[in-house]
Protein backbone atom coordinates (compact mmCIF):
# COMPACT_ATOMS: atom_id res chain seq x y z
CA UNK A 1 0.00 0.00 0.00
CA UNK A 2 2.88 2.33 0.81
CA UNK A 3 4.50 2.01 -2.65
CA UNK A 4 1.17 2.38 -4.41
CA UNK A 5 0.33 5.45 -2.33
CA UNK A 6 3.68 7.05 -3.14
CA UNK A 7 3.32 6.38 -6.87
CA UNK A 8 -0.26 7.66 -6.87
CA UNK A 9 0.87 10.72 -4.90
CA UNK A 10 3.40 11.56 -7.62
CA UNK A 11 0.71 11.23 -10.29
CA UNK A 12 -1.70 13.39 -8.29
CA UNK A 13 1.00 16.04 -7.77
CA UNK A 14 1.70 16.16 -11.50
CA UNK A 15 -2.01 16.36 -12.35
CA UNK A 16 -2.51 19.13 -9.78
CA UNK A 17 0.48 21.08 -11.14
CA UNK A 18 -0.98 20.78 -14.64
CA UNK A 19 -4.32 22.12 -13.38
CA UNK A 20 -6.12 18.91 -14.26
CA UNK A 21 -7.39 17.97 -10.80
CA UNK A 22 -8.23 19.67 -7.53
CA UNK A 23 -5.36 20.20 -5.12
CA UNK A 24 -7.13 18.85 -2.03
CA UNK A 25 -7.00 15.14 -2.93
CA UNK A 26 -4.51 12.89 -1.14
CA UNK A 27 -3.42 9.52 -2.48
CA UNK A 28 -4.85 7.81 0.60
CA UNK A 29 -8.22 9.55 0.16
CA UNK A 30 -8.37 8.49 -3.48
CA UNK A 31 -7.41 4.87 -2.77
CA UNK A 32 -10.04 4.55 -0.04
CA UNK A 33 -12.71 6.20 -2.19
CA UNK A 34 -12.06 3.86 -5.11
CA UNK A 35 -12.01 0.81 -2.83
CA UNK A 36 -15.33 1.76 -1.25
CA UNK A 37 -16.93 2.52 -4.60
CA UNK A 38 -15.89 -0.85 -6.01
CA UNK A 39 -17.59 -2.79 -3.22
CA UNK A 40 -20.87 -3.93 -4.72
CA UNK A 41 -24.04 -4.67 -2.83
CA UNK A 42 -26.25 -7.68 -3.48
CA UNK A 43 -28.38 -7.11 -6.57
CA UNK A 44 -26.18 -4.42 -8.12
CA UNK A 45 -25.18 -4.59 -11.75
CA UNK A 46 -21.67 -5.96 -12.40
CA UNK A 47 -20.43 -2.69 -13.91
CA UNK A 48 -21.71 -0.56 -11.02
CA UNK A 49 -18.22 -0.19 -9.52
CA UNK A 50 -16.77 1.01 -12.83
CA UNK A 51 -19.51 3.61 -13.22
CA UNK A 52 -18.97 4.85 -9.67
CA UNK A 53 -15.20 5.15 -10.20
CA UNK A 54 -15.84 7.13 -13.41
CA UNK A 55 -18.13 9.42 -11.43
CA UNK A 56 -15.39 9.89 -8.81
CA UNK A 57 -12.75 10.67 -11.44
CA UNK A 58 -15.06 13.22 -13.08
CA UNK A 59 -15.44 14.86 -9.67
CA UNK A 60 -11.66 15.13 -9.27
CA UNK A 61 -11.29 17.24 -12.37
CA UNK A 62 -10.47 20.88 -11.95
CA UNK A 63 -13.37 23.04 -13.01
CA UNK A 64 -13.28 26.76 -13.65
CA UNK A 65 -16.30 28.27 -11.98
CA UNK A 66 -17.22 31.74 -13.12
CA UNK A 67 -18.97 34.06 -10.64
FIKOL-974646 format. One record per residue (C-alpha): residue number from 1; x, y, z. Coordinates in Angstrom, 2 decimals. Layout:
<pts>
@pagu=NUM, u=X, v=Y, w=Z
...
</pts>
This chain:
<pts>
@pagu=1, u=0.00, v=0.00, w=0.00
@pagu=2, u=2.88, v=2.33, w=0.81
@pagu=3, u=4.50, v=2.01, w=-2.65
@pagu=4, u=1.17, v=2.38, w=-4.41
@pagu=5, u=0.33, v=5.45, w=-2.33
@pagu=6, u=3.68, v=7.05, w=-3.14
@pagu=7, u=3.32, v=6.38, w=-6.87
@pagu=8, u=-0.26, v=7.66, w=-6.87
@pagu=9, u=0.87, v=10.72, w=-4.90
@pagu=10, u=3.40, v=11.56, w=-7.62
@pagu=11, u=0.71, v=11.23, w=-10.29
@pagu=12, u=-1.70, v=13.39, w=-8.29
@pagu=13, u=1.00, v=16.04, w=-7.77
@pagu=14, u=1.70, v=16.16, w=-11.50
@pagu=15, u=-2.01, v=16.36, w=-12.35
@pagu=16, u=-2.51, v=19.13, w=-9.78
@pagu=17, u=0.48, v=21.08, w=-11.14
@pagu=18, u=-0.98, v=20.78, w=-14.64
@pagu=19, u=-4.32, v=22.12, w=-13.38
@pagu=20, u=-6.12, v=18.91, w=-14.26
@pagu=21, u=-7.39, v=17.97, w=-10.80
@pagu=22, u=-8.23, v=19.67, w=-7.53
@pagu=23, u=-5.36, v=20.20, w=-5.12
@pagu=24, u=-7.13, v=18.85, w=-2.03
@pagu=25, u=-7.00, v=15.14, w=-2.93
@pagu=26, u=-4.51, v=12.89, w=-1.14
@pagu=27, u=-3.42, v=9.52, w=-2.48
@pagu=28, u=-4.85, v=7.81, w=0.60
@pagu=29, u=-8.22, v=9.55, w=0.16
@pagu=30, u=-8.37, v=8.49, w=-3.48
@pagu=31, u=-7.41, v=4.87, w=-2.77
@pagu=32, u=-10.04, v=4.55, w=-0.04
@pagu=33, u=-12.71, v=6.20, w=-2.19
@pagu=34, u=-12.06, v=3.86, w=-5.11
@pagu=35, u=-12.01, v=0.81, w=-2.83
@pagu=36, u=-15.33, v=1.76, w=-1.25
@pagu=37, u=-16.93, v=2.52, w=-4.60
@pagu=38, u=-15.89, v=-0.85, w=-6.01
@pagu=39, u=-17.59, v=-2.79, w=-3.22
@pagu=40, u=-20.87, v=-3.93, w=-4.72
@pagu=41, u=-24.04, v=-4.67, w=-2.83
@pagu=42, u=-26.25, v=-7.68, w=-3.48
@pagu=43, u=-28.38, v=-7.11, w=-6.57
@pagu=44, u=-26.18, v=-4.42, w=-8.12
@pagu=45, u=-25.18, v=-4.59, w=-11.75
@pagu=46, u=-21.67, v=-5.96, w=-12.40
@pagu=47, u=-20.43, v=-2.69, w=-13.91
@pagu=48, u=-21.71, v=-0.56, w=-11.02
@pagu=49, u=-18.22, v=-0.19, w=-9.52
@pagu=50, u=-16.77, v=1.01, w=-12.83
@pagu=51, u=-19.51, v=3.61, w=-13.22
@pagu=52, u=-18.97, v=4.85, w=-9.67
@pagu=53, u=-15.20, v=5.15, w=-10.20
@pagu=54, u=-15.84, v=7.13, w=-13.41
@pagu=55, u=-18.13, v=9.42, w=-11.43
@pagu=56, u=-15.39, v=9.89, w=-8.81
@pagu=57, u=-12.75, v=10.67, w=-11.44
@pagu=58, u=-15.06, v=13.22, w=-13.08
@pagu=59, u=-15.44, v=14.86, w=-9.67
@pagu=60, u=-11.66, v=15.13, w=-9.27
@pagu=61, u=-11.29, v=17.24, w=-12.37
@pagu=62, u=-10.47, v=20.88, w=-11.95
@pagu=63, u=-13.37, v=23.04, w=-13.01
@pagu=64, u=-13.28, v=26.76, w=-13.65
@pagu=65, u=-16.30, v=28.27, w=-11.98
@pagu=66, u=-17.22, v=31.74, w=-13.12
@pagu=67, u=-18.97, v=34.06, w=-10.64
</pts>
